[in-house]
Amino acid sequence: MLKINLAGFAELQAGRPAWNFVRELVSNAWDEDIKTCSVAVEKNGNKLAEIGIIDDGPGFANLEDAYTLFGHTPKRNDPTVRGRFNLGEKELAAVASDMAIKTTKGTVFFTKARKLEIKKRAFNKTLEGTVITARINWTKAQVEETIEMLRMFIPPAGVTFLVNGETVSRPAKDYEIEDTLPTVIFNDGAMRPTKRKTKIELYDSYPNEGGWLYEMGIPVQPIDCPFSVNVMQKVPLSPNRENVSDSYLRDIYAIVLNTGIDGLEESDVSLPWVRTAVEDEITTDDTVMQVQSKRYKDAVLWSSDLEANQLAMEKGIEVIHPRTMSPVERSRFEEVGMVHSSAQFGYQAGREVEPIPVKEWDKHQWIMANVARYVWNNLYPFEQGLVVEFIHEGRATIQAGYQRDSKTLIINTAKFMPGAAEADPYWFLALLAHEFSHEKGIAHDEAWQKELLRVTGKVMGLLVLKVLKAHNIGRSFTIKEMTNE
């Protein structure tokens, strides 16, 4: 049989905010069918602080729950109530000088000597509800903080909640929405994570100190956004109920952003919580688009085409460097239409440069076109035929470009001398591999990189076959020979 060391259990509670212990008592009361819950927290001079909480619920169904750690509770099966650990009263009892729990089944005393006394006579029972009293060595500051936090609670509808005799009213909701969030529920003998749709209440500027995350009206932790968020189901928490995971908090920020994006100013959408929310899958494309519009307006993403970046800045358009945002954030903006500078100001997209007519091609251009088509047909035999165009654009910094939709390879003859491909065929084949890999990937993303490896291997294979056919391993091939069977 296990034995609990009370001193060790008390040590585990050290450093926790004082109000957390009272929070657990209120949470337990609100989980019951009650109409009134009253809390008193007082300290007179140097005396011990006194805590009292009274509710008019049905009382403890089993008196042993008042002093048994981790006992089974049906609350674990219900995601719409707060309890699950069956720890709350015991944590306070571990740090209090003395404590009593009086309910409909009797009274449990936790004495100064750390002894447990159970009384079940008639005068030790309540007619209804539960009364908990405790004395604890708190400072005046801890008492004041506890009272202040209790006044931030959001009472359930239909429940009168009093703190030191003053009613704490439910604030007016700014939004009530439904969304799917992670929760925990007892299933197959264990508490297991799951997801379910739940109501979520948003309160603007409540409390005045800033946003908080709530679990069915009980404060959990401060959050870095202008709304307080009250989740109307179990929130996945650590056993001390003091924080949530980063991924859960990201979901919360995403829900706030989806709901409140219209009210955010330009300066708001660069705040850390918005950046975090943009990365979350719950954040809709429409919301991401509005964030992008408010934060960047007509800005474009930095491109490896340095001239395109310069042209954008010359026209007064901001060029956003990728290091100023996370890869996920950048990807979300690209998905909703934010483009790289090369898409607007690169020669192949932004300038109306007429291609050189085919009848005006010289022999070098015909050789390059034939090699390009030969390589293309070997790489993508089931695709439509490759279109080759030549332009002469001296201001461009890129030698070639590929348009995936039209299967068009654009070669800028201004960027190399006539006969360059024949003089260095390996360079030209590397250029083709680079451009053709855009058939599978955007910019230089992971898909492009994988395709580049495949294309490079395929081109090398073609070269090896050509050399073997020539029966002269030591002889260098010419670029024209690539297309001669």
N, C-alpha and C positions, 0 to 999 in steps of 0.2 A: 504494500500500500504506500502511495506517495505521501510525503510530508511537506507541508508548506512552511518555509521559514519566513515569519512575518517581518522580521527586521530586513531581510533581503528583499522581500516584496516591497517594503516601504522605500528602500534605496532606489528601486527602479522608477519610483514616482518622482524622485528628486529632480528639480530643474523644470518641471512642467509648470505652465502658468496656473495660478491658483484657480482661475475661473473654470478651467477644464474639469475640475472635480465636481463643481456644481452643475456644469453642463450635462454631465452624465445622469445626474438625478432628474433634471428637467426632461431630458430625452426619454428616460424610462417612464416618467409620468405621462408625457404626451403620446406615448405608444398605447396607452390604455384608453378606455372609453370614459373620458372625463369631460366636465364642463368648466372646472376651475382648477387652477394651479397657482399657488402663492409661494413666493420665495422671500426669505428675509436673511440678510447678511449684515452683521453689525459687529463693531468693536468699540469698547469703552475703555479709554486709557490704556493701561498696560495689561489689561486682562486678555485672556484668549478670545479670539474671534469666535462668534457664534453663528451657526448656519441652521436654518430651518426651512423645510419645504413640505407643503401640505397639498394633497390632491383629493378629489372626491370620486376616484375611480373604484373599481371592484376590489382593490387590494391584491396582495400577493396570492397567487393560486397555490403556491407551495412555499411555506415559510423557510424551508431549507435553501431556497434560492437567495435569500438575504445574506447567507454566509458561505455559500458553496461556489468555489471558483470554476468557471467554464462549464457549469451545469447545462444540460440541454434546455433549450428554450424554443418554443414554436415560432418565435420571431425570425429565426434563421430561415424558415421556409417562405417568408412573406417579404418580397422586395419593397413593399409600401410602408414598412415600419422600420424604425431606426436601429433597434437592438439586434445584437448577434453574438457578442462576446460574453455576456453575462458577467461583466467585470465591474460595472460602474460603482455600485455601493461599496464593494470590497476595496477599491482603490482609495476611496475617501477614508474608509475605516482603518486602512493601513497607516495613514499619515495623521489621522486625528488623535487628539488626546483622549477623547471618548466619543461614543456615538450610539444612537439608539434608532432602531427601525420598528415602528409600531404600525401594525396593519390588522386586517380582519382575522388573521389566524393567530396573532400573538405579538410579542415584542422580543426583539433580539438586541441585547446590550453588548457593545464592545467596550470593555472597561479600560481604565488607565493602566491596569496591570496586564493588558493584552490578553485578557481572558474573555471567553464568550459565555454569555448567560442567555438562556431562552425562557421566557415566561409565557404561559398560555392560559392563565386565569382570565376570567371575564373582564376584569378591569384593566387587563393588559392588551385588550383587543379594541379595535375601532369598530364603530358601526358601519362605516364605509371608508374607503380610501386608505391612504398611507400617510403617516407623519414621520419624517426623518429629521433628527436633530443631531448636531455635532459641535464640538468645540475643537478649535485647531489653532496652532501657533502661527498666525498670519500677521504681517505688518499692516499698518493702516493703508499703505499704498496698495498692497495686495487686495485688501477688502474693497478699496475704491475702484480698482481695475475690474474686479469681479462684478460689482454693481453696474459699472459702465457697460461691460460686455453683455450682461443679462438684459439690459435695455435695448440691445441691438437684435435680440431674438425676434423671430417672426412667428407669432403664435398661430396654431392651426385655426382654421375658420370654425367659429362656434365655441372656442375656448377662451375664457377670461384668464389672462395671465397678469399676475401682480408681482412687482418687485419692491420690497419695502413699502407695501401698501399702495403703490402707484401702478395704475393700469398701463401695460405696454400694449399699444394698439398695433394692428396689422397695417403696414404702410400700403399705399395705393400702388398696384402693379402698373408698370409701364408697358409690359408685354407679357403675354402668356402663349407659349408655343408648345408644339410636340415635336420631339426628335428622338432618335435612337442613341442610347448611351450605354456604356458598360455598367454592369452591376454585379452583385454576388448573391447567390442563393444556395441553400442547403439542398444537395441532390446526391443520391447514391452514397450517402454516408460522409459527405464532405462539403465544405463551402466551396462552390465552384464559380468561376467567372462566366458571365453570359452577357448578352445584350438584349435590351427590350426598349420599346417605345414608352416614353414617359412625358408628363407635363413638366415644363420648365418655366419658372417665373423670373422675369428680369425687372430689377428696380434701379432706376437711374438716380445717382447721388444719394443712395441709402446704403449704409449709414454715411454720415458726412465725412468720415475719415477716409472713404474710398471704397472700392469694390471688395466684396467678400464672396466666397463660395459657401453655400448653405446646403445642408442635407435636411430637407423637410422642415425648414425653419431654424435649424440648429447651426450656428456658425462653425465652419471647419477651418478655413484659413483665408488670409487676405489674398486677393488676386490683382494682377496688374492691368486692370481695365476699368472703364468708368462705370460699369454696371455691377451690381450684386446679382448673383445667379443662385436661385433656389431650386435645386433638383428634387423632384417629388418622388424619389425612390432611393433605395440604398446606394450610397456613394462608396466605391471601393476604397477602403481606408486601411492604414496601418492599425495595429491593435490599440495604440494610444489615441487613435482618431484625430491626429493632428495634421495630416497632410495626405495629398493624393499623388499619383504618379505624374511624371511629365507628360505622358501620352494622354492621360485623362484631362489634364489641364489644357492641353492643346485642343482637344475636342470642345471643351467649354469655351475657349476663346473663339473657335470657329463658329459656334452657335451664336455667340454674341455678335460677331462680325457679320454673319448672314442677316441677323435681325436688325442691327443698328447701323449698317453701312451708309444709309442715306443721310444720317445725321452727323457723320464724321467730316471734319474739315480737312483741308489739305495737309495741315501740320499733324493731324491725328494719325494718318495712315502710314506714317513712318515709325510709329511707336513700336517698341519690341513686341507687345502682345499681338499687334496686327501682323507683323512679320511671321510670328509663330503660327497664327491662325491660317495664313495663306498656304502654309505647308500641309495643312490637314485635309484629309480626303472629304471631310464633312463640308468644308467651304466650297460653295458652288462656283462654277465658272463665271456666272454673272457677277458674283461678289468679287472674284479675283479681277475681273475686267474693270469694275468700278474702282478698286484699289489702285490698279495700274493707271487708270485715267486720272485719278486725283493726285497720285504721287508723282507720276512721270509725264503726264499730258502727252505731248507728241514725241517724247524721247525715244531713242533707238538704242539697242544693245551694241556694245563694242564689237567690232569685227576684226578679223585678221587682215582685211582689206584696209590698210592704213589710209589710203586716199579717200575711201568712202567715209571713214571716220572724220577726216579733215573737211570734206565737203559738207557733211552734216553740220559740223560746228560752224562752218562759214555761213550757213543758212540760219544760224541761231538755234539749232536743234541740239538738245543735250544728248551726249553719248554716254551711256551707263556702262561702267566697267564691271565685268562679272564678279570681281572681288567685293563689290559693295552689296552683294546679296548671296544667299545660300544657293547651292545647285538646285535644290527642290523649288525654292522660290522663283528662280530664273526659269525653270522648266514650266512652272504654272503660268508665268507671264507669257512665255512663248506659245503655250497651248491656246491662250485666248487672243493671240494676234500680235503681241509685241515682237518686232522684227529686228534683225541685225542691220547695222548701217549699210551693209553691202546690198541688202534687199531693196533699199530705196535709192542708194547713191552709187552702188557698184555699176560698172559699165554694162553688165549683162542684164540688169534689171531696171535701172533708173534712167539710163540715157537712151535716146532714140537714135542709135547708130545703125545705119543700114548695112546689112551684110554685103560683102563683095559678091557680085553676080558670078554664078558658076562659069559662065563663058569667059570670064576674065581671070580665072584661076591660072597660076603659073604651074610649072612642073613640080615645084616643091610642095605646093598646096595639094596637088593631086596625089602625090606620094603620101603625105600625111593623112589625107582623107581616106585613102584606100587602106592604110595600116590601121587607122582608127576603126573603120568598119569591120576589118578582119578580126581585130581583137574583140570588138563588141559582139560579133556573131558567135564567137567561141565562148564568150562569157555568158551571154543571155540568148541562147538559141531560140527560146520560145517567146521572146519579146518582139515588138515591132522593130522595123529597121531603124538604124541610127541616122539622124539628120546631122550633117556637118556643115557648119557655117564659119566663114572667116570674116573678121572685122580688122580694121586698122585704127586703133585708138591709143594714141601716144600717152594720154593722161592716166590711163588705167595702170594699176600696179600688178594685176593678176594676168597671167599668161593665157589662161583658159578658164572656161566655166561650163557647167553642165546643168541643163534644165530638165528635171526628172519628168515632169508632166508631158512635155513634148518630145522627150528622148532626143534632145538636141545638144550637141557638143559645139561650143563656140571657142574658136582659137583666135587669139589676138596676135596678128603677125607683126605688130609694132614692137613686140617685146623680144624678138629674136631675129637674127640675121637669116636671110634666105639660105636654105640648105643646112640649117642648124640641126634639124632632125636627122638628116643623113650623116652629118659629121659626128653626132653623138646620139645614136639610136637608143641607148639605154636611158638617157635623160628623157627622151620623148615618150618611151614606154612607161616610165615612172609617172610622167605627167598624165598619161591616159589612165593609169591605175588610180591615181588620186581622184580624178574627175569622175570616172565610172563608178567609184565606190559610193558616190552620192545617190546612186540608184537605190540603195538600201538604207542610207542614213542621212540625217539632216546635219548640216555644218560638219563638225568633227566629233560627233557624239559616239557613243559606244557602238551603235549599229554600223556607223561608217567605219570605225576602226576594225571591227570584225570583218566587214566586207573587203577592206583594203588588204587584210592578210590573205583572204581567199583569192582576190583578184591578182595580187602579186604572185602568189603561188601558181596560178593558172598561166600568167604571162611567162613566168620562168619555165613552166612546162612546155609552152609553145616554142620557146627559144631552144630548149634541149632537143625537142623533136626535129627542129629545123637543122640543127647542127648534125644530129645523127643521120638525117637524110642526105646531108652533103658528103657523108663518109670522109670527112676531113675535120677531125676534132680541133685541130690547131688553127683552122682558118676562121677569121672573124666574118660574121654575116653583114650584109648591107641592109638598111632599113627597107629597101624595095623588095628584097628577097622574102620578107615576112609574108607577103601575099602571093608568092609564086609557089604553087603546089608542085 
